[in-house]
Amino acid sequence: MIPALNRIEQKILAVLEEAGEDYVVALINTLYRPTGDVREVASVTDALLTLNQKSLVEFEKEYCQEGWRTLPVNRTAVRRELEELRQKVTWSPVRHCWEAHGRTVWLRVVLTQLGMLVSERLLREYGWDLTQPE
C-alpha cells in the first residue's frame, strides 16, 4: 500500500528511485523547471520533512574538514538544516537555477528501504512521467 503523499512527495521518491540519492539543492532544480519563486524551495523542504517523518527518506551531511566525510543526520538536525537551507540558497538569474551559496553544508537525501519500496510502487502505478519537472 502506498501511503498518502502529495504530488511533490511522490515526485521526490520517484526521482530518488532513479538517482539513488541527491543533494537537496540539486533536487529542487530537478523537480521543477525553476523560476526563482521561493515557494519552490519551501515546497521541497516541507515535502522532505514529511517524507523523513514517514521514514521514507534519510539525510546525510557532507562537510570538508580533513577531507570529505558523510555523517548521518538525526531528525532534529534535519529540521534545523532544512529551515536554514531556505536562507542559504539563492536564485541565479544567469544559470536559471537554485544555488547553494557561501560555505553551505551539503545535505544529501537518500531513500530508506521503505522509501525504495514505496517509490517502486509509485513508478509502477504512475509511470516515469512522475520524474518529469513540474
C-alpha positions as CSV (number, residue, x, y, z in Angstrom):
1,M,0.0,0.0,0.0
2,I,1.2,3.5,-0.9
3,P,1.0,5.9,2.0
4,A,-0.9,9.2,1.4
5,L,1.6,11.5,-0.3
6,N,1.1,14.8,-2.2
7,R,2.4,15.2,-5.7
8,I,5.8,16.7,-4.8
9,E,6.4,14.0,-2.2
10,Q,5.6,11.4,-4.9
11,K,8.0,13.1,-7.3
12,I,10.8,13.2,-4.8
13,L,10.5,9.5,-4.2
14,A,10.4,8.8,-8.0
15,V,13.4,10.9,-8.7
16,L,15.4,9.3,-5.8
17,E,14.4,5.8,-7.0
18,E,16.1,6.7,-10.3
19,A,19.1,8.6,-8.9
20,G,19.6,6.7,-5.7
21,E,20.5,9.9,-3.8
22,D,20.7,13.6,-4.4
23,Y,21.6,16.8,-2.8
24,V,18.7,18.9,-1.6
25,V,19.5,21.9,-3.8
26,A,20.0,19.7,-6.9
27,L,16.7,18.0,-6.1
28,I,14.9,21.4,-6.1
29,N,16.3,22.1,-9.6
30,T,15.3,18.6,-10.8
31,L,11.7,18.6,-9.5
32,Y,10.8,22.0,-11.1
33,R,11.6,23.9,-14.2
34,P,12.9,26.5,-11.7
35,T,11.7,30.1,-11.9
36,G,13.2,31.6,-8.8
37,D,10.0,31.5,-6.9
38,V,10.9,30.9,-3.2
39,R,7.8,28.6,-3.0
40,E,9.8,26.0,-5.0
41,V,12.4,25.8,-2.2
42,A,9.7,25.8,0.6
43,S,7.6,23.1,-1.1
44,V,10.6,20.7,-1.5
45,T,11.9,21.3,2.1
46,D,8.4,20.8,3.5
47,A,7.9,17.6,1.5
48,L,11.3,16.3,2.6
49,L,10.4,16.9,6.2
50,T,7.2,14.9,5.7
51,L,9.0,12.1,3.9
52,N,11.6,11.9,6.7
53,Q,8.8,11.8,9.4
54,K,7.2,8.9,7.5
55,S,10.6,7.1,7.4
56,L,10.8,7.2,3.6
57,V,14.0,9.3,3.3
58,E,17.0,9.9,5.4
59,F,19.7,12.6,5.2
60,E,23.5,12.6,5.2
61,K,25.7,15.6,5.7
62,E,28.9,16.2,3.9
63,Y,31.5,18.7,5.1
64,C,35.1,19.5,4.4
65,Q,37.3,19.2,7.4
66,E,40.3,16.9,6.9
67,G,38.6,15.7,3.7
68,W,35.1,14.8,2.8
69,R,33.1,12.6,5.2
70,T,29.4,11.7,5.3
71,L,27.6,11.8,8.6
72,P,24.1,10.6,9.3
73,V,21.8,13.5,10.3
74,N,19.1,12.9,13.0
75,R,15.5,14.3,12.7
76,T,16.1,17.3,14.9
77,A,19.1,18.3,12.9
78,V,17.3,17.7,9.6
79,R,14.5,20.1,10.6
80,R,17.1,22.7,11.5
81,E,19.2,22.1,8.4
82,L,16.2,22.4,6.1
83,E,15.0,25.5,7.7
84,E,18.5,27.0,7.4
85,L,18.7,25.9,3.8
86,R,15.9,28.2,2.9
87,Q,18.2,31.0,3.8
88,K,21.3,29.5,2.2
89,V,20.1,29.1,-1.4
90,T,19.8,31.9,-3.9
91,W,18.3,32.1,-7.4
92,S,20.8,32.5,-10.2
93,P,19.2,34.5,-13.0
94,V,22.2,33.8,-15.2
95,R,22.1,30.0,-14.7
96,H,18.4,29.8,-14.2
97,C,18.7,27.5,-11.2
98,W,18.9,27.5,-7.4
99,E,22.4,27.5,-5.9
100,A,23.8,27.0,-2.5
101,H,25.9,30.0,-1.6
102,G,28.9,30.6,0.6
103,R,30.1,27.7,2.8
104,T,26.8,25.9,2.7
105,V,27.0,22.4,4.2
106,W,25.7,19.9,1.6
107,L,22.7,17.9,2.7
108,R,22.1,14.7,0.8
109,V,18.8,12.9,0.6
110,V,18.7,9.0,0.4
111,L,15.9,6.6,0.3
112,T,15.3,4.2,3.2
113,Q,14.4,0.6,2.4
114,L,10.7,1.5,2.9
115,G,11.2,4.6,0.7
116,M,12.6,2.4,-2.1
117,L,9.6,0.0,-1.9
118,V,7.1,2.9,-2.0
119,S,9.0,4.6,-4.8
120,E,9.0,1.4,-6.9
121,R,5.2,1.1,-6.3
122,L,4.6,4.7,-7.3
123,L,6.5,4.2,-10.5
124,R,4.6,1.1,-11.4
125,E,1.3,2.9,-10.7
126,Y,2.1,6.3,-12.3
127,G,5.0,5.6,-14.6
128,W,8.1,7.6,-15.3
129,D,6.2,10.7,-16.1
130,L,6.3,11.2,-12.3
131,T,10.0,12.1,-12.7
132,Q,9.4,14.9,-15.1
133,P,9.8,18.5,-13.8
134,E,6.7,20.5,-12.9
